[in-house]
Structures are given as C-alpha cells and as structure tokens.
Amino acid sequence: MFIGARFLIGFGLTFAASSAPLLITEVAYPSHRGQVTSMYNTLWYFGSIVAAWTTYGTITIQSSWAWRIPSALQALPSAIQVVMIWFVPESPRWLVSKGKEERALKTLAYYHANGNVHDPLVEYEFEEIKAAIAFDREAAANVGWLSLFKTSGNRKRMRIIVALAFFSQWSGNGLVSYYLNKVFTAMGITDPTTQLLINGLLNIFNFIVAIGAGCCCDRVGRRPLFLTSCVGMIIFWTAQTICFAIDQQTGNIAAGHAVIVFIFLYYGFYDLAFTPLIVSYTVEILPYALRAKGFIVFNFMLSLSLIFNQYVNLIALEALQWKYYLVYLFWLCFELAFCYVFIIETKNRTLEETAALFDGDEGLSRITSNAAKHAGLTTIADEVAEKETKSESEIAPIV
C-alpha cells in the first residue's frame, strides 16, 4: 500500500509540475516574470527543508511513526492545492488561442492593471499575444511533436533545453543529494543524527542562495548567472575532490571536514543558476504553441538523468571512491563550454520577444509592430528596436 501511494503521488505530481510553471510564466507581470518563475523551482528547497528537519526530529522515535510522520506530511501540500486550485486563473495566451479573447483581456487587466482593460500595457500585451499566436499558426498550421525539430530556431531551443535538463542533475549535485549519507560514511561521519543535521543546514543554505539568485535574474541576467555558476562549481568541486582523496588515502580528519565546507560552497554556486533558472529559462525561450510540448521534453530528459543518478552513481562511487569525482569534474568543464557558446541573454523581454530571438528579427519586428499598431501605441515599435540595439552586446551568438 505504501509503494502504491508513492506511485500515485508521483503520477499526480507529473501533471502539476508540467503545467504550473507554464501558467506562472504566462500570468506573471512582465517585469516580475523572471523572478516569479524562478521562485517556482527555488521553493523546492522549502519542501526539502521541511522534510529534512522532520526526519531529524523523528529519528529518535522508537516506533514506525519515525517514518510515518514524514510520509503523512506529504498529504498537506496536496490538500492545500485542492482548496486553492479553484482560485487560479486560466492562461491569457491559452484563452486567446481558443478564441476567448474577452476573457483573456480581462485576465491580463486584473493581474497587470488592477482591472483596467484600457491600460496601455494591457492593450499592448493583448495585441502582442494575438499577433504572436497568429504568427505561430501561419508558421505551422499543425503543431505536432516534430515541430520541435523542424526549424533551425526550434532545434536551437531543444539543444539548450535537453542540455539544461541533464546539467541540472549531472553537475555533481545528484551524487551529493542522493547519496550524501554514503559520502559522509566514506569520510568517517557515520552518526545518523549528525548526517541529518548537516543535511538540514545544507537545505536552508541552498534555499537562501537560490532565492537571492532568483530575485537578481533580471538585474544580473541569465547568461552571467549560468557562467558564474559553472565556474564556481568547477572550483569547489575540484576542492572537494582533492580533500576527499586526502581523507581516504591518509585518514586526515581536517580534509574530511573541509569536504563538508566545500559541499556548501559548491552548492552555493549551483544554486545561482541551476536551481532558479532551469525551469524559467526553458519556458521563456519557447513560443506559445510549443511551450507545453517543449517543457514535457525537458521533464522527460530530466527523468532520464535521474535514472542514471539512482542506479549508476552508487555503484560507481563504491567502486571508484574519490576517483569518481573526476568524472563530474570533466563534465562540469563541458557544461561551462556549452553555456558560454549556446546560452543567450533573455532578460527584460516579453515572452513573445524572447521566443522570437531564435526565429530571427523578422518575426520579432512583425509581432511588435502589429501589437503597437493595434494597441494604438505608435512609439512602441521604435522603443523595442532601440532596446534590441542596446541588448546586442549582451546576447551570445546562436550557433
């Protein structure tokens, strides 16, 4: 029964995890979209903190309630969702795509202009959404799964999306998060209470750093956060590897303690980008017609990477010990090279402008000019063009 319940939880989670970030991205106020969508994935650590400290508190219970209490707490978020889902709005872009334009306009006005349907921002957003959806329909009358790979722009998107899915789990974090107790045992830290205490503190630290990075994503930019994250992870993963090797070969206690410090520092840099941005960046580079399908591909690839973590890491760690860390060190260097070449800057753009980056200036110009024309904002197109010129230096070349 317990295993069956776990299966049902995972089955239901799939639907929520596939739709929630899309809705958040499409409903969020334009200037807040990056931070709000980044918070979606970052708040994973909030649940992790609750789980870590609950197990820390129940470990001393001398009965089956030591594991029953943490398991029962998993029902609380689901109960909250059942109650609150009735207050969640529908996506304005979905409404426009289904011909329910009046509802879409009212939704935009309610969340972006206190209900004022004549607000210039709301009018421009509404016309931009309509223009973008019309453009997508002209480009692909039948949007199927193959559409993800038919055009050059979509292939560039999928290259980034698939890479980010694997990077999010293959940056060494999977080795630490799934087998942290094995790493502690290998360093001589065998007391379960001590292991749980360190795990609880690590989750709090991760949460603080990830929240800060998510709030700064529009100020600093996505590309600098990804590059800084990769460089920092390489530095502190190298330090972990060296200290782990010294601890295992000489039994040096100080080296073992240093590994714990470097785990925290490594995660600090991981949390700069690969916690807050992997979801928000994925959904914002996809056009509306492909956003759901592209995000499903992202989640599928992420699941494949988790299979590797669960069934390969443990065997390799026991067989190779500290030498297995070298595999991830080389992989992190590859991640840095990939992010430097392929990650482009998307800050301070609407979803339609961001998606158009991959399809050329013609599509972007058409969408923005049509939106400005129908919204009666004659200067918007010029302002967008000016912003494009100023942003060229921030955008890496798309290969």
C-alpha positions as CSV (number, residue, x, y, z in Angstrom):
1,M,0.0,0.0,0.0
2,F,2.8,2.4,0.8
3,I,4.5,1.7,-2.5
4,G,1.2,2.2,-4.3
5,A,0.6,5.5,-2.6
6,R,4.1,6.7,-3.6
7,F,3.3,5.8,-7.2
8,L,0.0,7.8,-7.1
9,I,1.8,10.8,-5.6
10,G,4.4,10.7,-8.4
11,F,1.7,10.2,-11.0
12,G,-0.3,13.3,-9.8
13,L,2.8,15.4,-9.4
14,T,3.6,14.9,-13.1
15,F,0.5,16.9,-14.1
16,A,1.1,19.7,-11.6
17,A,4.8,20.0,-12.5
18,S,4.1,20.1,-16.2
19,S,1.5,22.9,-16.1
20,A,2.3,25.1,-13.0
21,P,5.5,26.8,-14.4
22,L,3.8,27.5,-17.7
23,L,0.9,29.2,-16.1
24,I,3.1,31.2,-13.7
25,T,5.2,32.4,-16.6
26,E,2.2,33.4,-18.7
27,V,0.2,35.2,-15.9
28,A,3.1,37.0,-14.2
29,Y,3.5,40.8,-14.6
30,P,6.1,41.3,-17.4
31,S,8.8,42.9,-15.2
32,H,8.3,40.3,-12.5
33,R,8.2,37.2,-14.7
34,G,11.8,36.2,-14.3
35,Q,11.8,36.4,-10.5
36,V,8.4,34.8,-10.1
37,T,9.0,31.9,-12.4
38,S,12.5,31.4,-10.8
39,M,10.7,31.1,-7.4
40,Y,8.7,28.2,-8.6
41,N,11.7,25.8,-8.8
42,T,13.5,27.5,-5.9
43,L,10.7,26.8,-3.5
44,W,11.5,23.1,-3.9
45,Y,14.1,23.7,-1.2
46,F,11.3,24.8,1.2
47,G,9.8,21.4,0.9
48,S,13.2,19.8,1.3
49,I,13.8,21.8,4.5
50,V,10.5,20.6,5.9
51,A,11.4,17.0,5.0
52,A,15.0,17.2,6.3
53,W,14.1,18.7,9.7
54,T,11.1,16.5,10.2
55,T,13.2,13.4,9.8
56,Y,15.8,14.9,12.1
57,G,13.1,15.4,14.7
58,T,11.5,11.9,14.3
59,I,14.7,9.9,14.2
60,T,14.6,9.4,17.9
61,I,11.1,7.9,17.9
62,Q,11.3,4.2,18.7
63,S,8.4,3.1,16.6
64,S,7.1,3.0,13.0
65,W,6.0,6.6,13.5
66,A,9.6,7.7,12.9
67,W,8.9,7.3,9.1
68,R,5.1,7.5,9.2
69,I,5.0,11.2,10.3
70,P,7.3,12.4,7.5
71,S,5.2,10.4,5.0
72,A,1.9,11.7,6.3
73,L,3.1,15.3,6.0
74,Q,3.2,14.8,2.2
75,A,-0.6,15.0,2.1
76,L,-0.6,18.6,3.4
77,P,0.6,20.3,0.1
78,S,-1.9,18.3,-1.9
79,A,-4.7,19.3,0.4
80,I,-3.7,23.0,0.0
81,Q,-3.6,22.6,-3.8
82,V,-7.1,21.0,-3.9
83,V,-8.5,24.0,-2.0
84,M,-6.6,26.8,-3.8
85,I,-6.8,25.5,-7.4
86,W,-10.3,27.0,-7.8
87,F,-8.8,30.5,-7.4
88,V,-6.2,30.0,-10.1
89,P,-6.8,31.9,-13.4
90,E,-6.5,30.5,-16.9
91,S,-3.6,31.5,-19.1
92,P,-4.4,34.6,-21.3
93,R,-2.5,33.0,-24.1
94,W,-4.5,29.8,-23.9
95,L,-7.7,31.8,-23.9
96,V,-6.6,33.8,-27.0
97,S,-5.7,30.6,-28.8
98,K,-9.2,29.2,-28.1
99,G,-10.9,32.4,-29.3
100,K,-11.9,33.6,-25.8
101,E,-10.3,37.0,-26.3
102,E,-12.6,38.9,-23.9
103,R,-11.7,36.6,-21.0
104,A,-8.0,36.9,-21.9
105,L,-8.2,40.7,-21.9
106,K,-9.9,40.7,-18.5
107,T,-7.4,38.3,-17.0
108,L,-4.5,40.5,-18.2
109,A,-6.2,43.6,-16.9
110,Y,-6.9,42.0,-13.5
111,Y,-3.4,40.9,-12.9
112,H,-1.4,43.6,-14.6
113,A,-3.5,46.8,-14.3
114,N,-6.0,46.4,-11.4
115,G,-8.8,45.5,-13.8
116,N,-8.3,48.4,-16.2
117,V,-8.8,46.9,-19.7
118,H,-7.7,50.2,-21.3
119,D,-4.3,50.4,-19.7
120,P,-1.6,50.9,-22.4
121,L,0.5,48.0,-21.1
122,V,-2.5,45.6,-21.1
123,E,-3.6,46.7,-24.6
124,Y,0.0,46.2,-25.9
125,E,0.4,42.8,-24.2
126,F,-3.0,41.7,-25.5
127,E,-2.2,42.7,-29.1
128,E,1.3,41.2,-28.9
129,I,-0.2,37.9,-27.7
130,K,-2.7,37.8,-30.5
131,A,0.0,38.7,-33.1
132,A,2.4,36.1,-31.8
133,I,-0.3,33.3,-31.8
134,A,-1.4,34.3,-35.3
135,F,2.3,34.3,-36.5
136,D,2.8,30.8,-35.0
137,R,-0.3,29.5,-36.7
138,E,0.9,30.8,-40.0
139,A,4.3,29.3,-39.5
140,A,2.9,25.9,-38.5
141,A,-0.7,25.1,-39.2
142,N,-0.4,21.8,-37.4
143,V,1.9,22.0,-34.4
144,G,2.9,18.4,-33.6
145,W,5.9,17.0,-31.8
146,L,8.0,17.1,-34.9
147,S,7.6,20.8,-34.9
148,L,10.1,20.9,-32.1
149,F,12.8,19.9,-34.6
150,K,11.6,21.2,-38.0
151,T,13.0,24.7,-37.9
152,S,16.5,25.9,-37.1
153,G,15.2,28.1,-34.3
154,N,13.4,25.2,-32.7
155,R,16.4,22.9,-32.9
156,K,18.5,25.6,-31.2
157,R,15.9,25.7,-28.4
158,M,15.8,21.9,-28.0
159,R,19.6,21.8,-27.8
160,I,19.5,24.1,-24.9
161,I,16.5,22.5,-23.2
162,V,17.9,19.0,-23.4
163,A,21.3,20.1,-22.1
164,L,19.8,22.1,-19.2
165,A,17.7,19.0,-18.2
166,F,20.8,16.9,-17.9
167,F,23.0,19.6,-16.5
168,S,20.5,20.2,-13.6
169,Q,21.1,16.6,-12.4
170,W,24.6,15.7,-13.7
171,S,26.6,18.6,-12.2
172,G,27.6,16.5,-9.3
173,N,24.6,17.5,-7.2
174,G,23.0,14.2,-7.9
175,L,25.9,12.4,-6.3
176,V,25.7,14.7,-3.2
177,S,21.9,15.0,-2.8
178,Y,21.0,11.3,-3.3
179,Y,24.0,9.7,-1.6
180,L,25.0,12.3,0.9
181,N,25.0,9.7,3.7
182,K,27.3,7.5,1.6
183,V,29.7,10.4,1.1
184,F,29.6,11.1,4.9
185,T,30.2,7.5,5.7
186,A,33.2,7.4,3.3
187,M,34.6,10.3,5.2
188,G,34.1,8.7,8.6
189,I,30.9,10.6,9.6
190,T,28.6,7.7,10.5
191,D,26.3,9.1,13.2
192,P,22.8,9.4,11.6
193,T,21.9,12.4,13.7
194,T,24.9,14.3,12.6
195,Q,24.3,13.4,8.9
196,L,20.7,14.6,9.2
197,L,21.8,17.8,10.9
198,I,24.2,18.7,8.1
199,N,21.6,17.8,5.5
200,G,19.1,20.1,7.2
201,L,21.6,23.0,7.4
202,L,22.6,22.4,3.7
203,N,18.9,22.8,2.6
204,I,18.5,26.0,4.5
205,F,21.7,27.4,2.9
206,N,20.6,26.3,-0.6
207,F,17.2,27.9,-0.1
208,I,18.7,31.3,0.9
209,V,21.2,31.4,-2.0
210,A,18.6,30.2,-4.6
211,I,16.1,32.8,-3.5
212,G,18.7,35.6,-3.8
213,A,19.8,34.4,-7.3
214,G,16.2,34.2,-8.5
215,C,15.5,37.8,-7.3
216,C,18.5,39.0,-9.2
217,C,18.0,37.2,-12.5
218,D,16.6,40.3,-14.3
219,R,19.2,42.6,-12.8
220,V,22.2,40.4,-13.4
221,G,21.0,38.5,-16.4
222,R,20.6,34.8,-17.1
223,R,23.8,34.3,-19.1
224,P,26.2,35.8,-16.4
225,L,24.4,33.6,-13.7
226,F,24.9,30.4,-15.7
227,L,28.6,31.2,-16.4
228,T,29.4,32.2,-12.9
229,S,27.6,29.1,-11.6
230,C,29.7,26.8,-13.8
231,V,33.0,28.4,-12.9
232,G,32.2,28.3,-9.2
233,M,31.1,24.7,-9.3
234,I,34.3,23.7,-11.1
235,I,36.5,25.4,-8.5
236,F,34.8,23.9,-5.5
237,W,34.2,20.5,-7.0
238,T,37.9,20.4,-7.6
239,A,38.5,21.3,-4.0
240,Q,36.1,18.6,-2.8
241,T,37.9,16.0,-5.0
242,I,41.3,16.9,-3.6
243,C,40.1,16.9,0.1
244,F,38.1,13.7,-0.4
245,A,41.2,12.0,-1.9
246,I,43.4,13.1,1.0
247,D,40.8,12.0,3.6
248,Q,40.6,8.5,2.0
249,Q,44.3,8.0,1.4
250,T,45.6,9.4,4.7
251,G,42.6,9.5,7.1
252,N,43.2,13.2,7.6
253,I,40.2,14.4,9.7
254,A,40.7,18.1,8.7
255,A,40.5,17.1,5.0
256,G,37.2,15.3,5.7
257,H,35.8,18.3,7.4
258,A,36.9,20.5,4.5
259,V,34.9,18.4,2.1
260,I,31.7,19.4,4.0
261,V,32.7,23.1,3.7
262,F,33.3,22.7,0.0
263,I,30.0,20.9,-0.4
264,F,28.2,24.0,0.9
265,L,30.3,26.4,-1.3
266,Y,29.8,24.2,-4.4
267,Y,26.0,24.2,-3.8
268,G,26.1,28.0,-3.3
269,F,27.3,28.3,-6.9
270,Y,25.0,25.6,-8.2
271,D,22.1,27.5,-6.8
272,L,23.0,30.7,-8.6
273,A,21.6,29.3,-11.9
274,F,20.7,25.6,-11.9
275,T,18.0,25.9,-9.2
276,P,16.2,29.1,-10.1
277,L,16.7,29.3,-13.9
278,I,16.4,25.8,-15.4
279,V,12.6,26.0,-15.5
280,S,12.1,29.7,-16.1
281,Y,14.7,29.8,-18.9
282,T,13.2,26.7,-20.5
283,V,9.7,28.0,-20.7
284,E,10.5,31.6,-21.7
285,I,12.6,30.6,-24.8
286,L,9.7,28.5,-26.2
287,P,6.9,30.1,-28.3
288,Y,3.4,29.6,-27.0
289,A,2.4,26.9,-29.5
290,L,5.4,24.7,-28.4
291,R,5.8,25.7,-24.8
292,A,3.9,22.8,-23.2
293,K,5.5,20.2,-25.5
294,G,9.0,21.6,-25.1
295,F,8.6,21.6,-21.3
296,I,7.4,18.0,-21.4
297,V,10.6,17.1,-23.3
298,F,12.5,18.9,-20.6
299,N,10.9,16.9,-17.8
300,F,11.3,13.6,-19.7
301,M,15.0,14.3,-20.2
302,L,15.4,15.2,-16.5
303,S,13.7,11.9,-15.6
304,L,16.2,10.0,-17.7
305,S,19.1,11.8,-15.9
306,L,17.6,10.8,-12.6
307,I,17.6,7.2,-13.6
308,F,21.3,7.4,-14.1
309,N,21.8,9.1,-10.7
310,Q,19.8,6.4,-8.9
311,Y,21.3,3.3,-10.5
312,V,24.8,4.3,-11.6
313,N,26.2,6.8,-9.1
314,L,26.0,4.4,-6.1
315,I,27.8,1.6,-7.9
316,A,30.4,3.9,-9.3
317,L,31.0,5.7,-6.0
318,E,31.6,2.4,-4.1
319,A,33.9,1.1,-6.9
320,L,36.0,4.2,-7.6
321,Q,35.6,6.2,-4.4
322,W,37.1,9.7,-4.8
323,K,38.2,9.0,-8.4
324,Y,34.6,9.0,-9.5
325,Y,34.5,12.7,-8.6
326,L,36.9,13.3,-11.6
327,V,34.2,12.2,-14.0
328,Y,32.0,15.0,-12.8
329,L,34.9,17.5,-12.9
330,F,35.4,16.9,-16.6
331,W,31.6,17.1,-17.2
332,L,31.4,20.4,-15.4
333,C,34.1,21.8,-17.7
334,F,31.9,20.7,-20.7
335,E,28.9,22.4,-19.1
336,L,30.9,25.7,-18.9
337,A,31.9,25.5,-22.6
338,F,28.3,24.7,-23.6
339,C,26.8,27.6,-21.6
340,Y,29.4,30.0,-23.0
341,V,28.6,29.1,-26.6
342,F,24.8,28.5,-26.5
343,I,23.2,30.3,-23.7
344,I,21.8,33.7,-24.8
345,E,20.6,36.6,-22.7
346,T,16.8,37.0,-22.3
347,K,16.4,39.5,-19.5
348,N,13.9,42.4,-19.8
349,R,12.0,40.9,-22.7
350,T,8.4,39.7,-23.0
351,L,7.7,36.1,-23.7
352,E,7.0,36.9,-27.4
353,E,10.2,38.9,-27.8
354,T,12.3,36.2,-26.1
355,A,10.8,33.4,-28.2
356,A,11.5,35.5,-31.4
357,L,15.2,35.7,-30.6
358,F,15.5,32.2,-32.0
359,D,13.5,32.8,-35.1
360,G,15.1,35.9,-36.4
361,D,14.5,39.7,-36.4
362,E,11.7,39.5,-39.0
363,G,9.4,37.6,-36.7
364,L,10.1,39.9,-33.7
365,S,9.6,43.0,-35.8
366,R,6.4,41.8,-37.2
367,I,5.0,40.8,-33.8
368,T,5.9,44.0,-32.0
369,S,4.9,46.4,-34.9
370,N,1.5,44.7,-35.2
371,A,0.9,44.8,-31.5
372,A,1.9,48.5,-31.3
373,K,-0.3,49.3,-34.3
374,H,-3.4,47.7,-33.0
375,A,-2.9,48.9,-29.4
376,G,-2.5,52.5,-30.7
377,L,1.0,52.9,-29.3
378,T,2.9,54.4,-32.2
379,T,6.2,54.7,-30.4
380,I,6.4,51.2,-29.0
381,A,8.0,49.7,-32.1
382,D,10.7,52.3,-32.1
383,E,11.4,51.7,-28.4
384,V,11.6,47.9,-29.0
385,A,14.0,48.4,-31.8
386,E,16.2,50.7,-29.7
387,K,16.1,48.1,-26.9
388,E,17.2,45.5,-29.4
389,T,20.2,47.5,-30.4
390,K,21.3,48.2,-26.8
391,S,20.9,44.5,-26.0
392,E,23.0,43.1,-28.8
393,S,26.2,43.2,-26.8
394,E,24.5,41.0,-24.1
395,I,23.4,38.3,-26.5
396,A,25.8,35.5,-27.3
397,P,25.9,34.3,-30.8
398,I,23.5,31.4,-31.6
399,V,25.4,28.6,-33.3
